[in-house]
Amino acid sequence: MQKRLGTVLLEAMFLDMMEISARFTVRTKTTKMPCEVRSKKRSCFGCLYLQRKGLSSYCNWFYKHKFQKMKQIPEDILKKGCDKREPSVESVEDSTGIIQSIINRFDGELI
C-alpha cells in the first residue's frame, strides 16, 4: 500500500512538471527572442565626437587624440561619416522587430 501511494505521488509530481514544461515551451515559441539591431548608415550624427555649435558641426576627435583644435565638418562628410567614427549607440535589443523595420524602411541610423 505504501509503495503504491509513493508511486502515485511521484507520478502526480511528474505530470505537474510535464504540464509546466509544456506551458513554458508554448510560451517561448510564441514569444520572439530579442535580436540585436545595428545601423545601416554611418553618418557623423551618430558619432561620439560630434559637437554642435549653432548651425556649425565640429569634430572633437582631433582634440581628444591629437591635442589640436576641433575641426569643422564639411556637409558632405557630415552626411556620410568618416573612418574615425565611434558610434554613440552601437546596437539595441529589439524583440518586436519594429526598430529593425523602421531602420530598413527609412534607411535610418541609431543615434
Stockholm file with secondary structure:
# STOCKHOLM 1.0

chainA/1-111         MQKRLGTVLLEAMFLDMMEISARFTVRTKTTKMPCEVRSKKRSCFGCLYLQRKGLSSYCNWFYKHKFQKMKQIPEDILKKGCDKREPSVESVEDSTGIIQSIINRFDGELI
#=GR chainA/1-111 SS CHHHHHHHHHHHHHHHHHHHHHHHHHHHHHSCCCEEECCSCCCGGGBTTEEEETTEEEECHIIIIICCCCEECCHHHHHHCCTTCCBSCCCEEESSSHHHHHHHHHTCCCC
#=GC SS_cons         CHHHHHHHHHHHHHHHHHHHHHHHHHHHHHSCCCEEECCSCCCGGGBTTEEEETTEEEECHIIIIICCCCEECCHHHHHHCCTTCCBSCCCEEESSSHHHHHHHHHTCCCC
//
